[in-house]
């Protein structure tokens, strides 16, 4: 059995590239033509690869090759390795162009709509040499991306759990019930979520933290949420509510920033779960690259300033 170090030494990238080419084209000859290498050299590299792995990767026949189960497994890993190398090359090329840092951030819609435009804008002005790739995802997907290494940092709702990741506080927000002006609840002032259950709702994605919190609250109240329509964004939710399709739950600051007050009204929710903590998450904050640690410090400073 090869040790990990010896195994890595015997698997070279050129052989992996040729292996993937043969898989994609189904023929050693066609792969050799595409890669500008002799077919005999391709065949030799594949044989050496099978020897190093101790298993057969292809069933060879007159019209080409067919993957064995082991070959299918290697194809998945080989593509991941080659894709990672392409990303590494692209990121390192940015350093040559003057970018001295690259931070991958995944964040929930609540963090993106309410806080990140100003926070990241201020950071970019202080550190123009750092590139930030920001992607919007649901909170469970943010946690998974950080855990799997697809993101350096995540920002999500703390009520979703942490999946064993390290966390730091980012911001607090409050959920409100949005209703049209003239709605039966419009003059109620602060309300419990249970008071909204007799009415139709405009809901968010079924895996969103707001959806999960509201449906759990409805279950505890012995009822269900009457979702009339689902939307993927808070601006779409406001438009649906304004046009009489139901009521909805969203963060208060998001409601204010969307200028949704002309036809709508936001009622504070009295439920404890409506007060939320947004978190910064990472696998290990101490081992983050310097550029990512700069961003963490900046976002933490914003949190402290808000708390003050």
C-alpha positions as CSV (number, residue, x, y, z in Angstrom):
1,X,0.0,0.0,0.0
2,X,1.5,3.3,-1.1
3,X,1.9,6.1,1.5
4,X,0.1,9.4,0.7
5,X,3.5,11.0,-0.1
6,X,4.6,8.2,-2.5
7,X,1.2,8.1,-4.1
8,X,1.3,11.9,-4.9
9,X,4.8,11.5,-6.4
10,X,3.6,8.7,-8.8
11,X,0.5,10.6,-10.0
12,X,1.6,13.4,-12.4
13,X,-0.7,16.1,-13.8
14,X,0.0,15.3,-17.5
15,X,-1.3,11.7,-17.0
16,X,-4.4,13.0,-15.3
17,X,-5.0,15.4,-18.2
18,X,-4.6,12.7,-20.7
19,X,-6.8,10.4,-18.7
20,X,-9.6,13.0,-18.7
21,X,-9.1,13.6,-22.4
22,X,-9.5,9.8,-23.1
23,X,-12.6,9.7,-21.0
24,X,-14.2,12.7,-22.8
25,X,-13.4,11.4,-26.3
26,X,-13.8,7.6,-25.6
27,X,-10.7,6.8,-27.6
28,X,-6.9,6.9,-27.0
29,X,-6.3,7.8,-30.6
30,X,-8.7,10.8,-30.6
31,X,-7.3,12.0,-27.3
32,X,-3.7,11.7,-28.7
33,X,-4.8,13.8,-31.7
34,X,-6.4,16.5,-29.5
35,X,-3.4,16.7,-27.1
36,X,-0.8,16.5,-29.9
37,X,1.0,13.5,-28.5
38,X,1.6,10.0,-29.9
39,X,-1.1,7.4,-29.1
40,X,1.6,5.0,-27.9
41,X,2.7,7.6,-25.3
42,X,-0.9,8.1,-24.1
43,X,-1.3,4.4,-23.8
44,X,1.9,4.1,-21.8
45,X,0.9,6.9,-19.4
46,X,-2.5,5.2,-18.8
47,X,-0.8,1.9,-18.1
48,X,1.6,3.5,-15.7
49,X,-1.4,5.3,-14.0
50,X,-3.2,1.9,-13.6
51,X,0.0,0.4,-12.1
52,X,0.4,3.3,-9.6
53,X,-3.3,3.0,-8.6
54,X,-3.2,-0.8,-8.5
55,X,-6.5,-1.1,-10.5
56,X,-7.8,-1.2,-14.0
57,X,-9.3,2.1,-15.2
58,X,-10.5,1.1,-18.7
59,X,-12.1,-1.8,-20.5
60,X,-10.4,-1.6,-23.9
61,X,-12.2,-2.7,-27.1
62,X,-11.9,-2.3,-30.8
63,X,-13.8,0.9,-31.0
64,X,-12.3,2.6,-28.0
65,X,-12.4,2.4,-24.3
66,X,-15.0,2.2,-21.5
67,X,-14.5,3.2,-17.9
68,X,-14.5,0.7,-15.1
69,X,-16.1,1.8,-11.8
70,X,-12.6,2.7,-10.5
71,X,-12.1,4.8,-13.7
72,X,-15.4,6.6,-13.0
73,X,-14.2,7.4,-9.5
74,X,-10.9,8.7,-10.7
75,X,-12.5,10.8,-13.4
76,X,-14.5,12.7,-10.7
77,X,-11.4,13.4,-8.6
78,X,-9.2,14.2,-11.6
79,X,-11.6,16.8,-12.9
80,X,-11.7,18.4,-9.4
81,X,-7.9,18.5,-9.2
82,X,-7.5,20.0,-12.6
83,X,-10.3,22.6,-11.9
84,X,-8.6,23.5,-8.7
85,X,-5.3,24.1,-10.6
86,X,-7.1,26.3,-13.1
87,X,-8.5,28.4,-10.2
88,X,-5.1,28.6,-8.6
89,X,-3.6,29.8,-11.9
90,X,-6.3,32.4,-12.3
91,X,-5.9,33.7,-8.7
92,X,-2.1,33.8,-8.9
93,X,-2.3,35.7,-12.2
94,X,-4.3,38.4,-10.4
95,X,-1.3,38.9,-8.0
96,X,0.8,39.6,-11.1
97,X,-1.7,42.2,-12.2
98,X,-1.4,44.0,-8.8
99,X,-4.1,42.3,-6.8
100,X,-2.5,41.2,-3.5
101,X,-5.4,39.3,-2.0
102,X,-8.5,37.3,-3.0
103,X,-11.3,36.5,-0.6
104,X,-14.2,34.3,-1.5
105,X,-17.3,35.2,0.5
106,X,-20.7,33.5,0.5
107,X,-23.6,35.4,2.3
108,X,-27.3,35.2,2.9
109,X,-29.7,37.5,1.2
110,X,-30.3,39.3,4.6
111,X,-26.7,40.1,5.0
112,X,-26.3,41.2,1.4
113,X,-29.4,43.5,1.2
114,X,-29.0,45.1,4.7
115,X,-25.3,45.5,5.4
116,X,-22.7,44.2,3.0
117,X,-22.9,46.9,0.2
118,X,-21.7,49.6,2.7
119,X,-19.3,47.4,4.6
120,X,-17.6,45.9,1.5
121,X,-17.6,49.3,-0.2
122,X,-15.8,50.8,2.7
123,X,-13.3,47.9,2.8
124,X,-12.6,48.2,-0.9
125,X,-11.8,51.9,-0.6
126,X,-9.3,51.0,2.2
127,X,-7.9,48.0,0.5
128,X,-8.3,48.4,-3.3
129,X,-5.6,45.7,-3.9
130,X,-7.9,43.0,-2.4
131,X,-10.4,41.3,-4.7
132,X,-13.6,40.0,-3.1
133,X,-15.8,37.4,-4.8
134,X,-19.3,37.6,-3.2
135,X,-22.0,35.0,-3.9
136,X,-25.6,35.0,-2.5
137,X,-26.8,31.7,-1.0
138,X,-29.2,30.5,1.6
139,X,-27.8,30.2,5.1
140,X,-27.5,26.4,5.1
141,X,-25.7,26.6,1.7
142,X,-23.3,29.3,3.1
143,X,-22.3,27.0,6.0
144,X,-21.8,24.0,3.6
145,X,-19.6,26.1,1.2
146,X,-17.3,27.2,4.1
147,X,-17.1,23.7,5.5
148,X,-16.2,22.3,2.0
149,X,-13.7,25.0,1.3
150,X,-15.7,26.6,-1.6
151,X,-15.7,29.9,0.4
152,X,-13.2,31.5,2.8
153,X,-15.8,33.3,4.8
154,X,-19.5,33.0,5.2
155,X,-22.2,35.4,6.6
156,X,-25.4,33.8,7.7
157,X,-28.2,33.6,10.3
158,X,-26.9,32.2,13.6
159,X,-30.1,30.3,14.3
160,X,-29.2,27.9,11.5
161,X,-26.5,26.2,13.6
162,X,-22.8,26.2,12.8
163,X,-21.9,22.7,11.4
164,X,-18.8,22.8,13.7
165,X,-17.4,26.0,12.1
166,X,-15.9,28.8,14.0
167,X,-18.1,31.9,14.4
168,X,-17.8,35.6,15.2
169,X,-20.8,38.0,15.6
170,X,-21.4,40.3,12.6
171,X,-24.7,42.2,12.9
172,X,-28.1,41.9,14.5
173,X,-31.4,42.4,12.7
174,X,-35.1,42.2,13.4
175,X,-37.8,40.6,11.4
176,X,-41.1,42.4,10.7
177,X,-44.4,41.4,9.2
178,X,-45.0,43.4,6.0
179,X,-48.7,44.1,5.2
180,X,-50.4,46.4,2.7
181,X,-51.8,49.7,4.0
182,X,-55.4,49.1,5.0
183,X,-54.8,45.5,5.9
184,X,-56.7,44.1,8.9
185,X,-53.5,44.0,10.9
186,X,-52.2,47.4,9.7
187,X,-53.3,49.3,12.8
188,X,-52.2,46.5,15.3
189,X,-48.8,47.8,16.1
190,X,-46.3,45.1,17.1
191,X,-47.8,41.6,16.5
192,X,-47.0,38.0,17.1
193,X,-46.4,35.9,14.1
194,X,-49.4,33.7,15.1
195,X,-51.7,36.7,14.3
196,X,-50.7,36.5,10.7
197,X,-51.6,32.8,10.2
198,X,-55.2,33.4,9.2
199,X,-53.9,35.3,6.1
200,X,-52.2,34.3,2.9
201,X,-48.4,34.7,2.9
202,X,-45.8,35.6,0.3
203,X,-43.0,33.2,1.2
204,X,-39.3,32.9,0.4
205,X,-37.4,29.8,-0.7
206,X,-38.3,26.7,1.3
207,X,-34.7,26.3,2.7
208,X,-34.3,29.9,3.7
209,X,-33.9,30.7,7.4
210,X,-37.0,32.9,7.4
211,X,-39.1,30.1,5.9
212,X,-37.8,27.6,8.4
213,X,-38.4,30.0,11.4
214,X,-41.9,30.9,10.4
215,X,-43.0,27.3,9.7
216,X,-41.6,26.2,13.0
217,X,-43.5,29.0,14.7
218,X,-46.7,28.0,12.9
219,X,-46.2,24.3,13.9
220,X,-45.8,25.3,17.6
221,X,-49.0,27.3,17.3
222,X,-50.8,24.3,15.9
223,X,-51.3,25.8,12.5
224,X,-49.7,26.0,9.1
225,X,-48.5,29.0,7.0
226,X,-50.8,29.6,4.0
227,X,-48.2,30.2,1.4
228,X,-49.8,31.6,-1.7
229,X,-46.7,32.3,-3.7
230,X,-42.9,31.9,-3.2
231,X,-40.3,34.4,-4.4
232,X,-36.5,34.4,-4.4
233,X,-35.9,38.0,-3.4
234,X,-37.1,40.6,-0.9
235,X,-37.9,43.2,-3.5
236,X,-40.2,40.7,-5.3
237,X,-41.8,39.9,-1.9
238,X,-42.7,43.6,-1.4
239,X,-44.2,43.9,-4.9
240,X,-46.3,40.8,-4.4
241,X,-47.6,42.0,-1.0
242,X,-48.3,45.5,-2.5
243,X,-50.5,43.8,-5.1
244,X,-52.6,42.0,-2.6
245,X,-51.1,38.5,-2.7
246,X,-50.6,38.2,1.0
247,X,-48.4,39.3,3.9
248,X,-44.7,38.4,4.4
249,X,-41.8,38.4,6.8
250,X,-38.5,40.1,6.1
251,X,-35.7,42.0,7.9
252,X,-36.7,45.5,9.0
253,X,-33.7,47.2,7.6
254,X,-34.2,45.5,4.2
255,X,-37.8,46.8,4.2
256,X,-36.5,50.3,4.8
257,X,-33.8,50.1,2.2
258,X,-36.1,48.9,-0.4
259,X,-38.2,52.0,0.0
260,X,-41.3,49.8,0.4
261,X,-43.2,52.1,2.7
262,X,-45.4,53.9,0.0
263,X,-47.9,51.1,-0.2
264,X,-46.8,48.8,2.6
265,X,-46.4,48.9,6.4
266,X,-43.9,47.0,8.6
267,X,-45.2,45.6,11.9
268,X,-42.5,44.5,14.4
269,X,-42.8,40.9,15.4
270,X,-43.0,40.2,19.1
271,X,-41.6,36.6,18.8
272,X,-38.2,36.0,20.3
273,X,-36.9,34.3,17.1
274,X,-37.6,37.6,15.2
275,X,-34.5,39.1,16.9
276,X,-31.6,37.6,15.0
277,X,-27.8,37.4,15.1
278,X,-25.9,37.3,11.8
279,X,-22.6,35.5,12.1
280,X,-19.2,35.5,10.3
281,X,-18.2,31.8,9.9
282,X,-14.9,30.2,8.9
283,X,-13.2,26.8,9.2
284,X,-10.4,28.5,11.2
285,X,-10.1,32.2,11.5
286,X,-6.5,32.0,12.6
287,X,-5.4,30.2,9.5
288,X,-7.1,32.5,7.0
289,X,-5.0,34.3,4.4
290,X,-3.9,37.8,5.5
291,X,-6.4,39.5,3.1
292,X,-9.3,37.5,4.5
293,X,-8.2,38.3,8.1
294,X,-8.2,42.0,7.1
295,X,-11.8,41.6,5.9
296,X,-12.9,39.9,9.1
297,X,-11.3,42.6,11.3
298,X,-13.1,45.2,9.2
299,X,-16.5,43.5,9.5
300,X,-16.0,43.0,13.2
301,X,-15.2,46.7,13.6
302,X,-18.5,47.5,11.9
303,X,-20.3,45.2,14.3
304,X,-18.7,46.8,17.4
305,X,-19.6,50.3,16.0
306,X,-23.2,49.2,15.6
307,X,-23.3,47.8,19.1
308,X,-22.0,51.0,20.5
